[in-house]
Amino acid sequence: AQQLGTPLSDQEYRQFFRSLRAARRASTACLLRALYGCQNPLVRRLDEYENHGVIPEGPVCSELPGTPFFPDFCSFSFYRCTRKRYFIKV
C-alpha cells in the first residue's frame, strides 16, 4: 500500500492519465483548473487521486529539467497545464 500524500508510481500515472491522454481531455482538465482554481472540488479530487488521497502541502520537486522546485502542488499543476506538459509528475 502506498503512503498517503506520495506521488503515484509510473504504472499508476499511466492509469491516472489514460482518460486524459487525448490532448483535448487534458486541456479541459487544465481549463477547469484555470477557471476555478485548485480549491474546486473536482480539481481537488483529481489532485488527491494523483497523490494517493492527500494533496502535498508545501514545496514539491518535479521531474521537469530546469524547473525542479515549486512552492506547492497547485503551482506545479498550473505550470504543467500552461506549458502543456500534462504528464510530468512530482
Secondary structure by P-SEA (a helix, b strand, c coil): cccccccccaaaaaaaacccccaaaaaaaaaaaaacccccaaaaaaaaaaccccccccccccccccccccccaaaaaaaaaaaccccccc
